[in-house]
């Protein structure tokens, strides 16, 4: 069985991405959670990956680390169904996923993921506001170009949706002001039962006394 090593559900945005894709693909896996910034994490992470970072996917003797690399591997395991079927849409989906993977640093720094929190107030500077505007443009264009076939960015759920799932949580936590099209996408994602499962896990962590900040 596949195994996915993750960090805290409240804090680890990178862990969420392959986790939720596994759920949507219906692939069985064992979740191994290592609480971030703890002695247990420092003691145990090295047995799973030399990068000493989460997430990491274990498939027998194979180790796949980095969220996007894991998602690409899962796409192959699932027969190529995790990207849009049409060539141009697939290229578009890969482009916005790579942009998410490497970009939006100002937004990440200003609005850290706190999956269990709502109504937080953290004003954004110009660079972070530009990130919000760009993400709004991405979501609005995708939904405008792919209105049929389902409610996700490219109709049916894809790696692109998994890559932007932590942003959905950030926008909900901090009350991002976005267009009606982008707001509709946020509401769709928040109703996803798999994302709701992740949020419940984050809430349980807080009830158990896990930290609310990741340095």
C-alpha positions in Angstrom: 0.0 0.0 0.0 1.1 3.5 -0.7 2.2 5.6 2.3 2.2 9.4 2.5 4.3 11.1 5.2 2.9 14.5 6.0 3.2 17.3 8.6 0.5 19.0 10.6 -2.8 19.4 8.8 -3.3 22.8 10.2 0.0 24.1 8.9 1.5 22.0 6.1 0.2 23.3 2.8 2.6 21.2 0.8 1.3 18.0 2.6 -2.3 18.8 1.7 -1.6 18.8 -2.1 -0.8 15.1 -2.6 -3.0 14.0 0.2 -6.2 15.5 -1.4 -5.2 14.2 -4.8 -4.9 10.7 -3.4 -8.4 11.0 -2.0 -9.8 12.3 -5.3 -8.1 9.5 -7.2 -9.5 6.9 -4.9 -6.0 5.4 -4.2 -5.6 3.5 -1.0 -2.8 4.9 1.2 -1.6 5.0 4.8 -1.1 8.4 6.3 2.0 8.9 8.4 1.9 12.2 10.3 5.0 13.7 11.8 4.2 16.8 13.9 6.4 19.7 12.5 9.1 21.3 14.6 9.2 18.5 17.2 11.8 16.1 18.4 9.8 13.3 16.9 10.0 14.9 13.5 13.7 15.4 13.7 14.2 11.8 14.9 12.0 10.1 12.3 12.0 12.1 9.1 15.4 10.8 8.0 14.1 7.3 7.7 11.7 8.3 5.0 13.6 10.9 3.0 17.1 12.4 2.8 15.5 15.7 2.0 14.2 15.7 5.6 11.0 17.5 4.4 7.4 16.5 4.0 5.5 15.3 2.1 7.1 12.2 0.8 5.4 9.3 -0.8 6.5 5.7 -0.2 5.6 3.0 -2.8 7.5 -0.1 -1.7 11.2 0.8 -1.9 10.5 3.9 -4.0 10.6 7.3 -2.4 9.0 10.3 -4.1 9.4 13.7 -2.5 8.2 17.2 -3.4 4.4 17.8 -3.7 4.3 18.3 -7.5 6.6 15.3 -8.2 4.3 13.1 -6.0 1.3 14.4 -7.9 2.9 13.5 -11.2 3.7 10.0 -10.0 0.1 9.6 -8.7 -1.1 10.7 -12.1 0.8 7.8 -13.7 -0.4 5.4 -11.1 -4.0 6.4 -11.9 -3.6 6.0 -15.6 -3.1 9.7 -16.5 -6.5 10.8 -15.2 -5.2 13.5 -12.9 -4.6 16.0 -15.7 -7.2 17.3 -18.2 -7.6 15.0 -21.2 -7.3 17.7 -23.9 -3.8 18.7 -24.8 -4.1 22.5 -24.6 -6.0 22.3 -21.3 -3.4 19.9 -19.9 -0.6 22.3 -20.8 -2.6 25.2 -19.2 -3.2 23.1 -16.1 0.5 22.2 -15.8 1.5 25.9 -16.3 -0.7 27.2 -13.5 0.4 24.3 -11.2 4.0 25.1 -11.8 3.3 28.8 -11.2 1.8 27.9 -7.8 4.7 25.6 -7.0 7.3 28.3 -7.6 5.5 31.6 -7.0 3.3 33.7 -4.8 5.9 34.1 -2.1 4.5 37.4 -0.8 1.1 35.8 -0.2 2.6 32.7 1.4 4.7 34.9 3.8 1.8 37.2 4.7 -1.0 34.5 5.0 0.4 31.3 6.4 -1.9 28.3 6.2 -4.0 27.8 9.3 -6.6 25.3 8.0 -8.7 25.3 11.2 -8.9 29.1 11.6 -11.5 31.6 10.2 -11.8 35.3 10.4 -8.2 36.2 10.9 -7.1 39.8 10.1 -3.7 40.2 8.4 -3.5 43.2 6.0 -1.6 42.5 2.8 1.1 44.6 1.2 1.2 45.5 -2.5 3.1 42.4 -3.5 0.8 40.0 -1.7 -2.3 41.9 -3.1 -0.8 41.4 -6.5 -0.6 37.6 -5.8 -4.3 37.6 -4.8 -5.2 39.4 -8.0 -3.2 37.0 -10.1 -4.7 33.9 -8.5 -8.2 35.5 -9.0 -7.3 35.8 -12.7 -6.2 32.2 -13.0 -9.3 30.8 -11.4 -11.6 33.1 -13.3 -10.1 32.2 -16.6 -10.1 28.5 -16.0 -13.7 28.5 -14.9 -14.6 30.8 -17.9 -12.9 28.5 -20.4 -14.1 25.2 -18.8 -17.7 25.8 -17.6 -18.9 22.3 -18.4 -17.8 18.9 -17.3 -17.8 19.8 -13.6 -17.2 22.6 -11.1 -13.4 22.4 -10.9 -10.8 24.6 -12.6 -10.8 22.3 -15.7 -14.2 20.8 -15.2 -13.3 17.6 -13.4 -10.8 17.5 -10.5 -7.2 17.7 -11.5 -3.7 18.3 -10.1 -4.3 22.0 -10.6 -7.1 21.9 -8.0 -4.9 20.0 -5.6 -2.1 22.6 -6.0 -4.4 25.5 -5.2 -6.3 23.8 -2.3 -4.1 25.5 0.3 -4.8 28.9 -1.3 -8.5 28.2 -1.0 -8.0 27.6 2.8 -5.9 30.8 3.1 -8.5 32.9 1.3 -11.2 31.5 3.6 -9.1 32.0 6.7 -8.2 35.6 6.0 -11.3 36.7 4.0 -9.7 37.4 0.7 -11.6 39.8 -1.5 -12.0 38.2 -4.9 -14.3 38.3 -7.9 -17.6 36.5 -8.0 -16.1 33.8 -10.3 -13.2 33.2 -7.9 -15.5 33.2 -4.9 -17.6 30.6 -6.5 -14.6 28.4 -7.0 -13.6 28.9 -3.3 -17.1 27.8 -2.2 -16.9 24.7 -4.5 -13.6 23.7 -3.0 -14.6 24.3 0.6 -17.6 22.0 0.1 -15.3 19.2 -1.1 -15.8 16.4 1.4 -12.1 15.5 1.2 -11.0 19.1 2.1 -13.6 19.0 4.9 -11.9 15.9 6.2 -8.5 17.6 6.2 -10.0 20.6 8.1 -11.5 18.3 10.7 -8.0 16.8 11.1 -6.6 20.3 11.6 -9.2 21.0 14.2 -8.4 17.8 16.1 -4.7 18.8 16.1 -5.6 22.1 17.8 -7.8 20.3 20.3 -4.8 18.1 21.1 -2.6 21.2 21.7 -0.6 21.3 18.5 1.0 24.7 17.7 -0.9 27.2 15.5 2.3 28.6 13.9 4.9 27.0 11.8 8.2 29.0 12.1 
